[in-house]
Amino acid sequence: MKLSGKVGGDKLTVKTVGGEFSASLTELHDAWWNSIARAMA
């Protein structure tokens, strides 16, 4: 199996044989930074 990657840009994209997931870094940062506050609300 060959693995490769690329660094840069403003989104995270994960490609697999079954499909692709993509999200903006701003959205991911917000989800991470506010996760505890949202869980306790």
MDTraj code that builds the backbone (N, CA, C; nanometers):
import mdtraj as md
import numpy as np

residues = "MET LYS LEU SER GLY LYS VAL GLY GLY ASP LYS LEU THR VAL LYS THR VAL GLY GLY GLU PHE SER ALA SER LEU THR GLU LEU HIS ASP ALA TRP TRP ASN SER ILE ALA ARG ALA MET ALA".split()
xyz = np.array([
    [0.0849, -0.1172, 0.0000],
    [0.0000, 0.0000, 0.0000],
    [0.0896, 0.1236, 0.0000],
    [0.0587, 0.2186, -0.0843],
    [0.1338, 0.3432, -0.0920],
    [0.0561, 0.4532, -0.0204],
    [0.1218, 0.5216, 0.0707],
    [0.0623, 0.6335, 0.1418],
    [0.1307, 0.7607, 0.0971],
    [0.0539, 0.8652, 0.0842],
    [0.1124, 0.9941, 0.0486],
    [0.0307, 1.1040, 0.1132],
    [0.0858, 1.2219, 0.1197],
    [0.0156, 1.3337, 0.1798],
    [0.0658, 1.4661, 0.1275],
    [-0.0063, 1.5696, 0.1645],
    [0.0280, 1.7045, 0.1220],
    [-0.0075, 1.7992, 0.2363],
    [0.0790, 1.8932, 0.2662],
    [0.0574, 1.9885, 0.3747],
    [0.0377, 2.1270, 0.3160],
    [-0.0628, 2.1982, 0.3682],
    [-0.0887, 2.3347, 0.3249],
    [-0.2362, 2.3577, 0.3056],
    [-0.2736, 2.4808, 0.2906],
    [-0.4127, 2.5143, 0.2648],
    [-0.4918, 2.5429, 0.3909],
    [-0.6224, 2.5530, 0.3762],
    [-0.7090, 2.5896, 0.4876],
    [-0.8149, 2.4839, 0.5174],
    [-0.7905, 2.3592, 0.4731],
    [-0.8843, 2.2529, 0.5049],
    [-0.8095, 2.1207, 0.5210],
    [-0.8751, 2.0283, 0.5930],
    [-0.8225, 1.8939, 0.6102],
    [-0.9042, 1.8027, 0.5199],
    [-0.8359, 1.7266, 0.4372],
    [-0.9027, 1.6320, 0.3482],
    [-0.8404, 1.4948, 0.3687],
    [-0.9259, 1.3962, 0.3937],
    [-0.8815, 1.2580, 0.4104],
    [-0.9483, 1.1765, 0.3010],
    [-0.8672, 1.1139, 0.2187],
    [-0.9189, 1.0321, 0.1093],
    [-0.8934, 0.8852, 0.1395],
    [-0.9957, 0.8028, 0.1198],
    [-0.9832, 0.6584, 0.1372],
    [-1.0409, 0.5899, 0.0144],
    [-1.0292, 0.4603, 0.0105],
    [-1.0867, 0.3842, -0.1004],
    [-1.2384, 0.4029, -0.1037],
    [-1.2991, 0.4170, 0.0142],
    [-1.4446, 0.4303, 0.0232],
    [-1.4982, 0.5696, 0.0040],
    [-1.4148, 0.6710, -0.0030],
    [-1.4654, 0.8066, -0.0205],
    [-1.3685, 0.9113, 0.0304],
    [-1.4236, 1.0286, 0.0617],
    [-1.3412, 1.1423, 0.1013],
    [-1.4128, 1.2227, 0.2083],
    [-1.3375, 1.2715, 0.3062],
    [-1.3875, 1.3596, 0.4109],
    [-1.3096, 1.4898, 0.4020],
    [-1.3789, 1.6016, 0.4110],
    [-1.3122, 1.7306, 0.4038],
    [-1.3824, 1.8280, 0.4982],
    [-1.3027, 1.9052, 0.5727],
    [-1.3578, 2.0070, 0.6627],
    [-1.2588, 2.1223, 0.6717],
    [-1.3109, 2.2420, 0.6896],
    [-1.2236, 2.3590, 0.7015],
    [-1.1520, 2.3559, 0.8362],
    [-1.0305, 2.4095, 0.8399],
    [-0.9551, 2.4149, 0.9643],
    [-1.0252, 2.5030, 1.0670],
    [-1.0918, 2.6067, 1.0225],
    [-1.1668, 2.6939, 1.1132],
    [-1.2772, 2.6153, 1.1825],
    [-1.3502, 2.5355, 1.1068],
    [-1.4578, 2.4530, 1.1618],
    [-1.4020, 2.3483, 1.2593],
    [-1.2934, 2.2842, 1.2229],
    [-1.2329, 2.1834, 1.3099],
    [-1.1785, 2.2456, 1.4384],
    [-1.1152, 2.3627, 1.4268],
    [-1.0631, 2.4305, 1.5454],
    [-1.1771, 2.4681, 1.6394],
    [-1.2854, 2.5219, 1.5862],
    [-1.3999, 2.5598, 1.6687],
    [-1.4575, 2.4374, 1.7399],
    [-1.4714, 2.3266, 1.6694],
    [-1.5253, 2.2043, 1.7302],
    [-1.4353, 2.1563, 1.8437],
    [-1.3039, 2.1616, 1.8240],
    [-1.2084, 2.1186, 1.9261],
    [-1.2066, 2.2162, 2.0436],
    [-1.1947, 2.3451, 2.0170],
    [-1.1787, 2.4459, 2.1206],
    [-1.3017, 2.4548, 2.2115],
    [-1.4201, 2.4388, 2.1551],
    [-1.5438, 2.4561, 2.2315],
    [-1.6104, 2.3250, 2.2713],
    [-1.5454, 2.2118, 2.2526],
    [-1.6090, 2.0825, 2.2760],
    [-1.6537, 2.0626, 2.4216],
    [-1.5709, 2.1003, 2.5183],
    [-1.6098, 2.0805, 2.6587],
    [-1.7264, 2.1714, 2.6951],
    [-1.7196, 2.2983, 2.6553],
    [-1.8286, 2.3917, 2.6863],
    [-1.9609, 2.3431, 2.6257],
    [-1.9558, 2.2921, 2.5045],
    [-2.0785, 2.2431, 2.4400],
    [-2.1305, 2.1160, 2.5079],
    [-2.0398, 2.0303, 2.5520],
    [-2.0805, 1.9074, 2.6194],
    [-2.1459, 1.9357, 2.7553],
    [-2.1050, 2.0457, 2.8204],
    [-2.1584, 2.0786, 2.9521],
    [-2.2833, 2.1660, 2.9461],
    [-2.3158, 2.2154, 2.8279],
    [-2.4331, 2.3043, 2.8151],
    [-2.5628, 2.2256, 2.8189],
])
top = md.Topology()
chain = top.add_chain()
for i, resn in enumerate(residues, 1):
    res = top.add_residue(resn, chain, resSeq=i)
    for name in ("N", "CA", "C"):
        top.add_atom(name, md.element.get_by_symbol(name[0]), res)
traj = md.Trajectory(xyz[None], top)
